[in-house]
């Protein structure tokens, strides 16, 4: 399981959502499901997705780390 930082970028207006997760594959899958079902908690991202549609977005993993590295970080 990989943890890290990811982006969801609108190819049209160039706006970008940045997030991080301890499980990148699950988190990105969850984002896409919520966006496709009009249930995303970020209303700006959801509105943009509804307006420009899925083909105009790039999901990109910006950096990965082992989950154990995150577990050792101070709070």
CHARMM internal coordinates of N, CA and C (Angstrom, degrees):
IC EDIT
DIST 1 N 1 CA 1.4570
DIST 1 CA 1 C 1.5263
ANGL 1 N 1 CA 1 C 108.17
DIST 1 C 2 N 1.3166
ANGL 1 CA 1 C 2 N 115.80
DIHE 1 N 1 CA 1 C 2 N 129.02
DIST 2 N 2 CA 1.4544
ANGL 1 C 2 N 2 CA 120.86
DIHE 1 CA 1 C 2 N 2 CA 179.80
DIST 2 CA 2 C 1.5179
ANGL 2 N 2 CA 2 C 111.09
DIHE 1 C 2 N 2 CA 2 C -105.13
DIST 2 C 3 N 1.2989
ANGL 2 CA 2 C 3 N 114.98
DIHE 2 N 2 CA 2 C 3 N 139.61
DIST 3 N 3 CA 1.4546
ANGL 2 C 3 N 3 CA 123.00
DIHE 2 CA 2 C 3 N 3 CA 175.33
DIST 3 CA 3 C 1.5208
ANGL 3 N 3 CA 3 C 107.31
DIHE 2 C 3 N 3 CA 3 C -109.98
DIST 3 C 4 N 1.3262
ANGL 3 CA 3 C 4 N 117.27
DIHE 3 N 3 CA 3 C 4 N 161.15
DIST 4 N 4 CA 1.4505
ANGL 3 C 4 N 4 CA 118.84
DIHE 3 CA 3 C 4 N 4 CA 176.85
DIST 4 CA 4 C 1.5122
ANGL 4 N 4 CA 4 C 114.36
DIHE 3 C 4 N 4 CA 4 C 162.21
DIST 4 C 5 N 1.3292
ANGL 4 CA 4 C 5 N 112.97
DIHE 4 N 4 CA 4 C 5 N -159.96
DIST 5 N 5 CA 1.4645
ANGL 4 C 5 N 5 CA 122.82
DIHE 4 CA 4 C 5 N 5 CA -176.18
DIST 5 CA 5 C 1.5243
ANGL 5 N 5 CA 5 C 108.49
DIHE 4 C 5 N 5 CA 5 C -115.38
DIST 5 C 6 N 1.3272
ANGL 5 CA 5 C 6 N 116.14
DIHE 5 N 5 CA 5 C 6 N 139.88
DIST 6 N 6 CA 1.4661
ANGL 5 C 6 N 6 CA 120.97
DIHE 5 CA 5 C 6 N 6 CA -177.98
DIST 6 CA 6 C 1.5240
ANGL 6 N 6 CA 6 C 110.23
DIHE 5 C 6 N 6 CA 6 C -137.31
DIST 6 C 7 N 1.3285
ANGL 6 CA 6 C 7 N 115.57
DIHE 6 N 6 CA 6 C 7 N 165.61
DIST 7 N 7 CA 1.4597
ANGL 6 C 7 N 7 CA 120.30
DIHE 6 CA 6 C 7 N 7 CA 174.85
DIST 7 CA 7 C 1.5237
ANGL 7 N 7 CA 7 C 109.62
DIHE 6 C 7 N 7 CA 7 C -133.95
DIST 7 C 8 N 1.3269
ANGL 7 CA 7 C 8 N 114.17
DIHE 7 N 7 CA 7 C 8 N 151.79
DIST 8 N 8 CA 1.4599
ANGL 7 C 8 N 8 CA 122.48
DIHE 7 CA 7 C 8 N 8 CA 170.34
DIST 8 CA 8 C 1.5281
ANGL 8 N 8 CA 8 C 104.59
DIHE 7 C 8 N 8 CA 8 C -122.27
DIST 8 C 9 N 1.3251
ANGL 8 CA 8 C 9 N 116.11
DIHE 8 N 8 CA 8 C 9 N 109.15
DIST 9 N 9 CA 1.4686
ANGL 8 C 9 N 9 CA 120.50
DIHE 8 CA 8 C 9 N 9 CA -172.23
DIST 9 CA 9 C 1.5161
ANGL 9 N 9 CA 9 C 111.37
DIHE 8 C 9 N 9 CA 9 C -112.06
DIST 9 C 10 N 1.3390
ANGL 9 CA 9 C 10 N 114.46
DIHE 9 N 9 CA 9 C 10 N 132.71
DIST 10 N 10 CA 1.4526
ANGL 9 C 10 N 10 CA 121.62
DIHE 9 CA 9 C 10 N 10 CA 174.21
DIST 10 CA 10 C 1.5318
ANGL 10 N 10 CA 10 C 107.46
DIHE 9 C 10 N 10 CA 10 C -81.31
DIST 10 C 11 N 1.3298
ANGL 10 CA 10 C 11 N 117.36
DIHE 10 N 10 CA 10 C 11 N 118.76
DIST 11 N 11 CA 1.4625
ANGL 10 C 11 N 11 CA 121.88
DIHE 10 CA 10 C 11 N 11 CA -177.78
DIST 11 CA 11 C 1.5333
ANGL 11 N 11 CA 11 C 112.75
DIHE 10 C 11 N 11 CA 11 C -70.56
DIST 11 C 12 N 1.3215
ANGL 11 CA 11 C 12 N 117.03
DIHE 11 N 11 CA 11 C 12 N -20.55
DIST 12 N 12 CA 1.4640
ANGL 11 C 12 N 12 CA 120.91
DIHE 11 CA 11 C 12 N 12 CA -177.09
DIST 12 CA 12 C 1.5191
ANGL 12 N 12 CA 12 C 111.61
DIHE 11 C 12 N 12 CA 12 C -84.89
DIST 12 C 13 N 1.3369
ANGL 12 CA 12 C 13 N 117.40
DIHE 12 N 12 CA 12 C 13 N -57.17
DIST 13 N 13 CA 1.4688
ANGL 12 C 13 N 13 CA 119.65
DIHE 12 CA 12 C 13 N 13 CA -176.34
DIST 13 CA 13 C 1.5336
ANGL 13 N 13 CA 13 C 113.09
DIHE 12 C 13 N 13 CA 13 C -98.24
DIST 13 C 14 N 1.3464
ANGL 13 CA 13 C 14 N 116.16
DIHE 13 N 13 CA 13 C 14 N -0.61
DIST 14 N 14 CA 1.4731
ANGL 13 C 14 N 14 CA 123.30
DIHE 13 CA 13 C 14 N 14 CA 175.09
DIST 14 CA 14 C 1.5282
ANGL 14 N 14 CA 14 C 113.86
DIHE 13 C 14 N 14 CA 14 C 68.17
DIST 14 C 15 N 1.3264
ANGL 14 CA 14 C 15 N 118.68
DIHE 14 N 14 CA 14 C 15 N 8.17
DIST 15 N 15 CA 1.4649
ANGL 14 C 15 N 15 CA 120.01
DIHE 14 CA 14 C 15 N 15 CA 176.90
DIST 15 CA 15 C 1.5215
ANGL 15 N 15 CA 15 C 109.01
DIHE 14 C 15 N 15 CA 15 C -73.90
DIST 15 C 16 N 1.3251
ANGL 15 CA 15 C 16 N 114.64
DIHE 15 N 15 CA 15 C 16 N 150.37
DIST 16 N 16 CA 1.4443
ANGL 15 C 16 N 16 CA 119.63
DIHE 15 CA 15 C 16 N 16 CA -170.52
DIST 16 CA 16 C 1.5261
ANGL 16 N 16 CA 16 C 111.12
DIHE 15 C 16 N 16 CA 16 C -137.90
DIST 16 C 17 N 1.3229
ANGL 16 CA 16 C 17 N 115.57
DIHE 16 N 16 CA 16 C 17 N 134.73
DIST 17 N 17 CA 1.4638
ANGL 16 C 17 N 17 CA 123.29
DIHE 16 CA 16 C 17 N 17 CA 173.72
DIST 17 CA 17 C 1.5229
ANGL 17 N 17 CA 17 C 106.23
DIHE 16 C 17 N 17 CA 17 C -100.77
DIST 17 C 18 N 1.3154
ANGL 17 CA 17 C 18 N 117.67
DIHE 17 N 17 CA 17 C 18 N 127.92
DIST 18 N 18 CA 1.4604
ANGL 17 C 18 N 18 CA 122.52
DIHE 17 CA 17 C 18 N 18 CA 179.17
DIST 18 CA 18 C 1.5274
ANGL 18 N 18 CA 18 C 108.33
DIHE 17 C 18 N 18 CA 18 C -114.01
DIST 18 C 19 N 1.3141
ANGL 18 CA 18 C 19 N 116.40
DIHE 18 N 18 CA 18 C 19 N 135.65
DIST 19 N 19 CA 1.4547
ANGL 18 C 19 N 19 CA 120.68
DIHE 18 CA 18 C 19 N 19 CA 178.48
DIST 19 CA 19 C 1.5130
ANGL 19 N 19 CA 19 C 110.54
DIHE 18 C 19 N 19 CA 19 C -144.65
DIST 19 C 20 N 1.3208
ANGL 19 CA 19 C 20 N 114.91
DIHE 19 N 19 CA 19 C 20 N 172.95
DIST 20 N 20 CA 1.4574
ANGL 19 C 20 N 20 CA 120.22
DIHE 19 CA 19 C 20 N 20 CA 174.97
DIST 20 CA 20 C 1.5117
ANGL 20 N 20 CA 20 C 108.24
DIHE 19 C 20 N 20 CA 20 C -140.95
DIST 20 C 21 N 1.3268
ANGL 20 CA 20 C 21 N 115.31
DIHE 20 N 20 CA 20 C 21 N 154.99
DIST 21 N 21 CA 1.4462
ANGL 20 C 21 N 21 CA 120.00
DIHE 20 CA 20 C 21 N 21 CA -177.34
DIST 21 CA 21 C 1.5169
ANGL 21 N 21 CA 21 C 110.08
DIHE 20 C 21 N 21 CA 21 C -156.09
DIST 21 C 22 N 1.3132
ANGL 21 CA 21 C 22 N 115.39
DIHE 21 N 21 CA 21 C 22 N 153.48
DIST 22 N 22 CA 1.4596
ANGL 21 C 22 N 22 CA 120.40
DIHE 21 CA 21 C 22 N 22 CA 173.79
DIST 22 CA 22 C 1.5297
ANGL 22 N 22 CA 22 C 110.55
DIHE 21 C 22 N 22 CA 22 C -83.87
DIST 22 C 23 N 1.3319
ANGL 22 CA 22 C 23 N 118.18
DIHE 22 N 22 CA 22 C 23 N -9.62
DIST 23 N 23 CA 1.4602
ANGL 22 C 23 N 23 CA 122.83
DIHE 22 CA 22 C 23 N 23 CA 176.72
DIST 23 CA 23 C 1.5298
ANGL 23 N 23 CA 23 C 107.98
DIHE 22 C 23 N 23 CA 23 C -140.39
DIST 23 C 24 N 1.3254
ANGL 23 CA 23 C 24 N 116.01
DIHE 23 N 23 CA 23 C 24 N 88.86
DIST 24 N 24 CA 1.4616
ANGL 23 C 24 N 24 CA 121.22
DIHE 23 CA 23 C 24 N 24 CA -173.19
DIST 24 CA 24 C 1.5253
ANGL 24 N 24 CA 24 C 113.26
DIHE 23 C 24 N 24 CA 24 C -60.13
DIST 24 C 25 N 1.3085
ANGL 24 CA 24 C 25 N 117.91
DIHE 24 N 24 CA 24 C 25 N -45.98
DIST 25 N 25 CA 1.4631
ANGL 24 C 25 N 25 CA 118.94
DIHE 24 CA 24 C 25 N 25 CA -175.54
DIST 25 CA 25 C 1.5282
ANGL 25 N 25 CA 25 C 111.57
DIHE 24 C 25 N 25 CA 25 C -62.46
DIST 25 C 26 N 1.3320
ANGL 25 CA 25 C 26 N 117.58
DIHE 25 N 25 CA 25 C 26 N -43.31
DIST 26 N 26 CA 1.4659
ANGL 25 C 26 N 26 CA 119.96
DIHE 25 CA 25 C 26 N 26 CA 177.74
DIST 26 CA 26 C 1.5179
ANGL 26 N 26 CA 26 C 111.98
DIHE 25 C 26 N 26 CA 26 C -65.57
DIST 26 C 27 N 1.3244
ANGL 26 CA 26 C 27 N 116.74
DIHE 26 N 26 CA 26 C 27 N -41.34
DIST 27 N 27 CA 1.4636
ANGL 26 C 27 N 27 CA 120.20
DIHE 26 CA 26 C 27 N 27 CA -177.50
DIST 27 CA 27 C 1.5247
ANGL 27 N 27 CA 27 C 111.39
DIHE 26 C 27 N 27 CA 27 C -65.04
DIST 27 C 28 N 1.3270
ANGL 27 CA 27 C 28 N 117.40
DIHE 27 N 27 CA 27 C 28 N -44.42
DIST 28 N 28 CA 1.4655
ANGL 27 C 28 N 28 CA 120.06
DIHE 27 CA 27 C 28 N 28 CA -179.67
DIST 28 CA 28 C 1.5306
ANGL 28 N 28 CA 28 C 110.60
DIHE 27 C 28 N 28 CA 28 C -66.40
DIST 28 C 29 N 1.3209
ANGL 28 CA 28 C 29 N 116.68
DIHE 28 N 28 CA 28 C 29 N -39.60
DIST 29 N 29 CA 1.4686
ANGL 28 C 29 N 29 CA 120.59
DIHE 28 CA 28 C 29 N 29 CA 176.64
DIST 29 CA 29 C 1.5210
ANGL 29 N 29 CA 29 C 110.01
DIHE 28 C 29 N 29 CA 29 C -61.83
DIST 29 C 30 N 1.3431
ANGL 29 CA 29 C 30 N 117.16
DIHE 29 N 29 CA 29 C 30 N -40.52
DIST 30 N 30 CA 1.4612
ANGL 29 C 30 N 30 CA 122.19
DIHE 29 CA 29 C 30 N 30 CA 179.29
DIST 30 CA 30 C 1.5317
ANGL 30 N 30 CA 30 C 111.57
DIHE 29 C 30 N 30 CA 30 C -65.70
DIST 30 C 31 N 1.3383
ANGL 30 CA 30 C 31 N 116.68
DIHE 30 N 30 CA 30 C 31 N -42.51
DIST 31 N 31 CA 1.4712
ANGL 30 C 31 N 31 CA 120.03
DIHE 30 CA 30 C 31 N 31 CA 176.41
DIST 31 CA 31 C 1.5280
ANGL 31 N 31 CA 31 C 110.17
DIHE 30 C 31 N 31 CA 31 C -56.96
DIST 31 C 32 N 1.3259
ANGL 31 CA 31 C 32 N 115.84
DIHE 31 N 31 CA 31 C 32 N -49.84
DIST 32 N 32 CA 1.4631
ANGL 31 C 32 N 32 CA 120.05
DIHE 31 CA 31 C 32 N 32 CA -175.99
DIST 32 CA 32 C 1.5305
ANGL 32 N 32 CA 32 C 110.82
DIHE 31 C 32 N 32 CA 32 C -63.01
DIST 32 C 33 N 1.3258
ANGL 32 CA 32 C 33 N 117.28
DIHE 32 N 32 CA 32 C 33 N -41.40
DIST 33 N 33 CA 1.4644
ANGL 32 C 33 N 33 CA 119.91
DIHE 32 CA 32 C 33 N 33 CA 179.04
DIST 33 CA 33 C 1.5251
ANGL 33 N 33 CA 33 C 110.39
DIHE 32 C 33 N 33 CA 33 C -61.85
DIST 33 C 34 N 1.3343
ANGL 33 CA 33 C 34 N 116.48
DIHE 33 N 33 CA 33 C 34 N -48.06
DIST 34 N 34 CA 1.4675
ANGL 33 C 34 N 34 CA 119.89
DIHE 33 CA 33 C 34 N 34 CA -179.36
DIST 34 CA 34 C 1.5237
ANGL 34 N 34 CA 34 C 111.26
DIHE 33 C 34 N 34 CA 34 C -61.98
DIST 34 C 35 N 1.3150
ANGL 34 CA 34 C 35 N 117.53
DIHE 34 N 34 CA 34 C 35 N -43.06
DIST 35 N 35 CA 1.4669
ANGL 34 C 35 N 35 CA 120.66
DIHE 34 CA 34 C 35 N 35 CA -179.78
DIST 35 CA 35 C 1.5312
ANGL 35 N 35 CA 35 C 111.08
DIHE 34 C 35 N 35 CA 35 C -63.87
DIST 35 C 36 N 1.3186
ANGL 35 CA 35 C 36 N 116.78
DIHE 35 N 35 CA 35 C 36 N -44.26
DIST 36 N 36 CA 1.4633
ANGL 35 C 36 N 36 CA 120.35
DIHE 35 CA 35 C 36 N 36 CA -179.87
DIST 36 CA 36 C 1.5230
ANGL 36 N 36 CA 36 C 112.70
DIHE 35 C 36 N 36 CA 36 C -67.98
DIST 36 C 37 N 1.3245
ANGL 36 CA 36 C 37 N 117.22
DIHE 36 N 36 CA 36 C 37 N -22.15
DIST 37 N 37 CA 1.4666
ANGL 36 C 37 N 37 CA 121.44
DIHE 36 CA 36 C 37 N 37 CA -179.75
DIST 37 CA 37 C 1.5222
ANGL 37 N 37 CA 37 C 113.09
DIHE 36 C 37 N 37 CA 37 C -106.33
DIST 37 C 38 N 1.3382
ANGL 37 CA 37 C 38 N 116.08
DIHE 37 N 37 CA 37 C 38 N 13.12
DIST 38 N 38 CA 1.4648
ANGL 37 C 38 N 38 CA 123.15
DIHE 37 CA 37 C 38 N 38 CA 176.44
DIST 38 CA 38 C 1.5347
ANGL 38 N 38 CA 38 C 112.16
DIHE 37 C 38 N 38 CA 38 C 56.61
DIST 38 C 39 N 1.3466
ANGL 38 CA 38 C 39 N 115.78
DIHE 38 N 38 CA 38 C 39 N 42.07
DIST 39 N 39 CA 1.4652
ANGL 38 C 39 N 39 CA 121.11
DIHE 38 CA 38 C 39 N 39 CA -177.08
DIST 39 CA 39 C 1.5178
ANGL 39 N 39 CA 39 C 113.09
DIHE 38 C 39 N 39 CA 39 C -126.97
DIST 39 C 40 N 1.3378
ANGL 39 CA 39 C 40 N 117.66
DIHE 39 N 39 CA 39 C 40 N 14.82
DIST 40 N 40 CA 1.4626
ANGL 39 C 40 N 40 CA 119.44
DIHE 39 CA 39 C 40 N 40 CA -176.51
DIST 40 CA 40 C 1.5235
ANGL 40 N 40 CA 40 C 110.70
DIHE 39 C 40 N 40 CA 40 C -72.15
DIST 40 C 41 N 1.3503
ANGL 40 CA 40 C 41 N 115.77
DIHE 40 N 40 CA 40 C 41 N 139.43
DIST 41 N 41 CA 1.4634
ANGL 40 C 41 N 41 CA 121.08
DIHE 40 CA 40 C 41 N 41 CA -177.97
DIST 41 CA 41 C 1.5308
ANGL 41 N 41 CA 41 C 113.07
DIHE 40 C 41 N 41 CA 41 C -71.36
DIST 41 C 42 N 1.3340
ANGL 41 CA 41 C 42 N 118.30
DIHE 41 N 41 CA 41 C 42 N -21.25
DIST 42 N 42 CA 1.4624
ANGL 41 C 42 N 42 CA 121.07
DIHE 41 CA 41 C 42 N 42 CA 177.87
DIST 42 CA 42 C 1.5294
ANGL 42 N 42 CA 42 C 107.96
DIHE 41 C 42 N 42 CA 42 C -92.03
DIST 42 C 43 N 1.3214
ANGL 42 CA 42 C 43 N 116.27
DIHE 42 N 42 CA 42 C 43 N 102.67
DIST 43 N 43 CA 1.4697
ANGL 42 C 43 N 43 CA 120.98
DIHE 42 CA 42 C 43 N 43 CA -173.69
DIST 43 CA 43 C 1.5292
ANGL 43 N 43 CA 43 C 112.42
DIHE 42 C 43 N 43 CA 43 C -63.97
DIST 43 C 44 N 1.3477
ANGL 43 CA 43 C 44 N 117.45
DIHE 43 N 43 CA 43 C 44 N -31.73
DIST 44 N 44 CA 1.4678
ANGL 43 C 44 N 44 CA 119.89
DIHE 43 CA 43 C 44 N 44 CA 179.50
DIST 44 CA 44 C 1.5221
ANGL 44 N 44 CA 44 C 110.48
DIHE 43 C 44 N 44 CA 44 C -67.31
DIST 44 C 45 N 1.3226
ANGL 44 CA 44 C 45 N 116.21
DIHE 44 N 44 CA 44 C 45 N -44.62
DIST 45 N 45 CA 1.4583
ANGL 44 C 45 N 45 CA 120.44
DIHE 44 CA 44 C 45 N 45 CA 177.49
DIST 45 CA 45 C 1.5235
ANGL 45 N 45 CA 45 C 110.36
DIHE 44 C 45 N 45 CA 45 C -64.71
DIST 45 C 46 N 1.3285
ANGL 45 CA 45 C 46 N 117.05
DIHE 45 N 45 CA 45 C 46 N -42.72
DIST 46 N 46 CA 1.4630
ANGL 45 C 46 N 46 CA 120.12
DIHE 45 CA 45 C 46 N 46 CA -179.69
DIST 46 CA 46 C 1.5244
ANGL 46 N 46 CA 46 C 111.36
DIHE 45 C 46 N 46 CA 46 C -62.68
DIST 46 C 47 N 1.3261
ANGL 46 CA 46 C 47 N 117.37
DIHE 46 N 46 CA 46 C 47 N -44.38
DIST 47 N 47 CA 1.4675
ANGL 46 C 47 N 47 CA 120.35
DIHE 46 CA 46 C 47 N 47 CA 178.94
DIST 47 CA 47 C 1.5256
ANGL 47 N 47 CA 47 C 111.57
DIHE 46 C 47 N 47 CA 47 C -62.54
DIST 47 C 48 N 1.3220
ANGL 47 CA 47 C 48 N 116.13
DIHE 47 N 47 CA 47 C 48 N -40.51
DIST 48 N 48 CA 1.4602
ANGL 47 C 48 N 48 CA 120.86
DIHE 47 CA 47 C 48 N 48 CA 178.62
DIST 48 CA 48 C 1.5312
ANGL 48 N 48 CA 48 C 110.42
DIHE 47 C 48 N 48 CA 48 C -64.41
DIST 48 C 49 N 1.3338
ANGL 48 CA 48 C 49 N 116.45
DIHE 48 N 48 CA 48 C 49 N -43.64
DIST 49 N 49 CA 1.4663
ANGL 48 C 49 N 49 CA 121.93
DIHE 48 CA 48 C 49 N 49 CA 178.16
DIST 49 CA 49 C 1.5328
ANGL 49 N 49 CA 49 C 110.49
DIHE 48 C 49 N 49 CA 49 C -60.52
DIST 49 C 50 N 1.3263
ANGL 49 CA 49 C 50 N 116.19
DIHE 49 N 49 CA 49 C 50 N -43.44
DIST 50 N 50 CA 1.4617
ANGL 49 C 50 N 50 CA 120.63
DIHE 49 CA 49 C 50 N 50 CA -180.00
DIST 50 CA 50 C 1.5286
ANGL 50 N 50 CA 50 C 111.05
DIHE 49 C 50 N 50 CA 50 C -64.86
DIST 50 C 51 N 1.3173
ANGL 50 CA 50 C 51 N 116.90
DIHE 50 N 50 CA 50 C 51 N -37.71
DIST 51 N 51 CA 1.4634
ANGL 50 C 51 N 51 CA 121.67
DIHE 50 CA 50 C 51 N 51 CA -177.63
DIST 51 CA 51 C 1.5249
ANGL 51 N 51 CA 51 C 112.30
DIHE 50 C 51 N 51 CA 51 C -74.80
DIST 51 C 52 N 1.3402
ANGL 51 CA 51 C 52 N 117.69
DIHE 51 N 51 CA 51 C 52 N -46.90
DIST 52 N 52 CA 1.4616
ANGL 51 C 52 N 52 CA 121.19
DIHE 51 CA 51 C 52 N 52 CA -172.14
DIST 52 CA 52 C 1.5279
ANGL 52 N 52 CA 52 C 114.04
DIHE 51 C 52 N 52 CA 52 C -99.00
DIST 52 C 53 N 1.3074
ANGL 52 CA 52 C 53 N 117.99
DIHE 52 N 52 CA 52 C 53 N -15.80
DIST 53 N 53 CA 1.4629
ANGL 52 C 53 N 53 CA 125.40
DIHE 52 CA 52 C 53 N 53 CA 177.36
DIST 53 CA 53 C 1.5265
ANGL 53 N 53 CA 53 C 112.94
DIHE 52 C 53 N 53 CA 53 C 71.60
DIST 53 C 54 N 1.3183
ANGL 53 CA 53 C 54 N 114.96
DIHE 53 N 53 CA 53 C 54 N 161.55
DIST 54 N 54 CA 1.4619
ANGL 53 C 54 N 54 CA 123.69
DIHE 53 CA 53 C 54 N 54 CA -169.71
DIST 54 CA 54 C 1.5284
ANGL 54 N 54 CA 54 C 114.29
DIHE 53 C 54 N 54 CA 54 C -55.66
DIST 54 C 55 N 1.3125
ANGL 54 CA 54 C 55 N 118.02
DIHE 54 N 54 CA 54 C 55 N -38.57
DIST 55 N 55 CA 1.4712
ANGL 54 C 55 N 55 CA 120.93
DIHE 54 CA 54 C 55 N 55 CA -177.22
DIST 55 CA 55 C 1.5206
ANGL 55 N 55 CA 55 C 113.54
DIHE 54 C 55 N 55 CA 55 C -62.38
DIST 55 C 56 N 1.3078
ANGL 55 CA 55 C 56 N 117.87
DIHE 55 N 55 CA 55 C 56 N -16.85
DIST 56 N 56 CA 1.4639
ANGL 55 C 56 N 56 CA 121.62
DIHE 55 CA 55 C 56 N 56 CA -179.11
DIST 56 CA 56 C 1.5220
ANGL 56 N 56 CA 56 C 113.37
DIHE 55 C 56 N 56 CA 56 C -98.33
DIST 56 C 57 N 1.3410
ANGL 56 CA 56 C 57 N 116.85
DIHE 56 N 56 CA 56 C 57 N 20.34
DIST 57 N 57 CA 1.4599
ANGL 56 C 57 N 57 CA 121.56
DIHE 56 CA 56 C 57 N 57 CA 178.68
DIST 57 CA 57 C 1.5193
ANGL 57 N 57 CA 57 C 110.22
DIHE 56 C 57 N 57 CA 57 C -127.80
DIST 57 C 58 N 1.3295
ANGL 57 CA 57 C 58 N 114.65
DIHE 57 N 57 CA 57 C 58 N 141.72
DIST 58 N 58 CA 1.4590
ANGL 57 C 58 N 58 CA 121.95
DIHE 57 CA 57 C 58 N 58 CA 173.95
DIST 58 CA 58 C 1.5222
ANGL 58 N 58 CA 58 C 108.98
DIHE 57 C 58 N 58 CA 58 C -113.22
DIST 58 C 59 N 1.3108
ANGL 58 CA 58 C 59 N 116.21
DIHE 58 N 58 CA 58 C 59 N 130.54
DIST 59 N 59 CA 1.4610
ANGL 58 C 59 N 59 CA 122.68
DIHE 58 CA 58 C 59 N 59 CA 172.20
DIST 59 CA 59 C 1.5238
ANGL 59 N 59 CA 59 C 105.89
DIHE 58 C 59 N 59 CA 59 C -101.03
DIST 59 C 60 N 1.3305
ANGL 59 CA 59 C 60 N 116.55
DIHE 59 N 59 CA 59 C 60 N 123.81
DIST 60 N 60 CA 1.4585
ANGL 59 C 60 N 60 CA 119.89
DIHE 59 CA 59 C 60 N 60 CA -176.27
DIST 60 CA 60 C 1.5287
ANGL 60 N 60 CA 60 C 110.36
DIHE 59 C 60 N 60 CA 60 C -135.84
DIST 60 C 61 N 1.3115
ANGL 60 CA 60 C 61 N 115.40
DIHE 60 N 60 CA 60 C 61 N 135.56
DIST 61 N 61 CA 1.4640
ANGL 60 C 61 N 61 CA 120.98
DIHE 60 CA 60 C 61 N 61 CA 173.17
DIST 61 CA 61 C 1.5217
ANGL 61 N 61 CA 61 C 106.63
DIHE 60 C 61 N 61 CA 61 C -88.25
DIST 61 C 62 N 1.3233
ANGL 61 CA 61 C 62 N 116.68
DIHE 61 N 61 CA 61 C 62 N 119.00
DIST 62 N 62 CA 1.4586
ANGL 61 C 62 N 62 CA 122.15
DIHE 61 CA 61 C 62 N 62 CA -175.52
DIST 62 CA 62 C 1.5286
ANGL 62 N 62 CA 62 C 112.33
DIHE 61 C 62 N 62 CA 62 C -86.81
DIST 62 C 63 N 1.3315
ANGL 62 CA 62 C 63 N 116.14
DIHE 62 N 62 CA 62 C 63 N -36.14
DIST 63 N 63 CA 1.4543
ANGL 62 C 63 N 63 CA 120.21
DIHE 62 CA 62 C 63 N 63 CA -179.61
DIST 63 CA 63 C 1.5180
ANGL 63 N 63 CA 63 C 109.07
DIHE 62 C 63 N 63 CA 63 C -158.97
DIST 63 C 64 N 1.3257
ANGL 63 CA 63 C 64 N 115.81
DIHE 63 N 63 CA 63 C 64 N 141.17
DIST 64 N 64 CA 1.4553
ANGL 63 C 64 N 64 CA 119.95
DIHE 63 CA 63 C 64 N 64 CA 176.96
DIST 64 CA 64 C 1.5218
ANGL 64 N 64 CA 64 C 110.33
DIHE 63 C 64 N 64 CA 64 C -121.53
DIST 64 C 65 N 1.3127
ANGL 64 CA 64 C 65 N 114.35
DIHE 64 N 64 CA 64 C 65 N 151.10
DIST 65 N 65 CA 1.4676
ANGL 64 C 65 N 65 CA 122.25
DIHE 64 CA 64 C 65 N 65 CA 175.07
DIST 65 CA 65 C 1.5284
ANGL 65 N 65 CA 65 C 107.13
DIHE 64 C 65 N 65 CA 65 C -143.15
DIST 65 C 66 N 1.3122
ANGL 65 CA 65 C 66 N 116.44
DIHE 65 N 65 CA 65 C 66 N 159.93
DIST 66 N 66 CA 1.4546
ANGL 65 C 66 N 66 CA 119.78
DIHE 65 CA 65 C 66 N 66 CA 173.35
DIST 66 CA 66 C 1.5193
ANGL 66 N 66 CA 66 C 108.82
DIHE 65 C 66 N 66 CA 66 C -72.00
DIST 66 C 67 N 1.3190
ANGL 66 CA 66 C 67 N 116.65
DIHE 66 N 66 CA 66 C 67 N 141.15
DIST 67 N 67 CA 1.4606
ANGL 66 C 67 N 67 CA 121.27
DIHE 66 CA 66 C 67 N 67 CA -178.92
DIST 67 CA 67 C 1.5226
ANGL 67 N 67 CA 67 C 111.37
DIHE 66 C 67 N 67 CA 67 C -56.09
DIST 67 C 68 N 1.3156
ANGL 67 CA 67 C 68 N 117.89
DIHE 67 N 67 CA 67 C 68 N -35.27
DIST 68 N 68 CA 1.4644
ANGL 67 C 68 N 68 CA 120.45
DIHE 67 CA 67 C 68 N 68 CA -178.90
DIST 68 CA 68 C 1.5289
ANGL 68 N 68 CA 68 C 111.70
DIHE 67 C 68 N 68 CA 68 C -62.27
DIST 68 C 69 N 1.3438
ANGL 68 CA 68 C 69 N 117.34
DIHE 68 N 68 CA 68 C 69 N -26.91
DIST 69 N 69 CA 1.4692
ANGL 68 C 69 N 69 CA 120.10
DIHE 68 CA 68 C 69 N 69 CA 176.83
DIST 69 CA 69 C 1.5160
ANGL 69 N 69 CA 69 C 110.87
DIHE 68 C 69 N 69 CA 69 C -68.84
DIST 69 C 70 N 1.3038
ANGL 69 CA 69 C 70 N 117.24
DIHE 69 N 69 CA 69 C 70 N -37.02
DIST 70 N 70 CA 1.4672
ANGL 69 C 70 N 70 CA 121.67
DIHE 69 CA 69 C 70 N 70 CA 178.92
DIST 70 CA 70 C 1.5240
ANGL 70 N 70 CA 70 C 110.03
DIHE 69 C 70 N 70 CA 70 C -70.09
DIST 70 C 71 N 1.3233
ANGL 70 CA 70 C 71 N 116.23
DIHE 70 N 70 CA 70 C 71 N -39.96
DIST 71 N 71 CA 1.4713
ANGL 70 C 71 N 71 CA 120.42
DIHE 70 CA 70 C 71 N 71 CA -179.31
DIST 71 CA 71 C 1.5262
ANGL 71 N 71 CA 71 C 112.49
DIHE 70 C 71 N 71 CA 71 C -61.03
DIST 71 C 72 N 1.3343
ANGL 71 CA 71 C 72 N 117.47
DIHE 71 N 71 CA 71 C 72 N -22.57
DIST 72 N 72 CA 1.4668
ANGL 71 C 72 N 72 CA 120.38
DIHE 71 CA 71 C 72 N 72 CA -177.87
DIST 72 CA 72 C 1.5255
ANGL 72 N 72 CA 72 C 113.00
DIHE 71 C 72 N 72 CA 72 C -93.54
DIST 72 C 73 N 1.3344
ANGL 72 CA 72 C 73 N 117.30
DIHE 72 N 72 CA 72 C 73 N -3.05
DIST 73 N 73 CA 1.4701
ANGL 72 C 73 N 73 CA 119.61
DIHE 72 CA 72 C 73 N 73 CA -179.90
DIST 73 CA 73 C 1.5245
ANGL 73 N 73 CA 73 C 110.40
DIHE 72 C 73 N 73 CA 73 C -73.94
DIST 73 C 74 N 1.3307
ANGL 73 CA 73 C 74 N 116.98
DIHE 73 N 73 CA 73 C 74 N 143.22
DIST 74 N 74 CA 1.4675
ANGL 73 C 74 N 74 CA 119.06
DIHE 73 CA 73 C 74 N 74 CA 175.43
DIST 74 CA 74 C 1.5130
ANGL 74 N 74 CA 74 C 110.73
DIHE 73 C 74 N 74 CA 74 C -69.33
DIST 74 C 75 N 1.3143
ANGL 74 CA 74 C 75 N 116.47
DIHE 74 N 74 CA 74 C 75 N 153.37
DIST 75 N 75 CA 1.4815
ANGL 74 C 75 N 75 CA 119.83
DIHE 74 CA 74 C 75 N 75 CA -179.39
DIST 75 CA 75 C 1.4967
ANGL 75 N 75 CA 75 C 112.02
DIHE 74 C 75 N 75 CA 75 C -82.07
END
COOR INIT
IC SEED 1 N 1 CA 1 C
IC BUILD
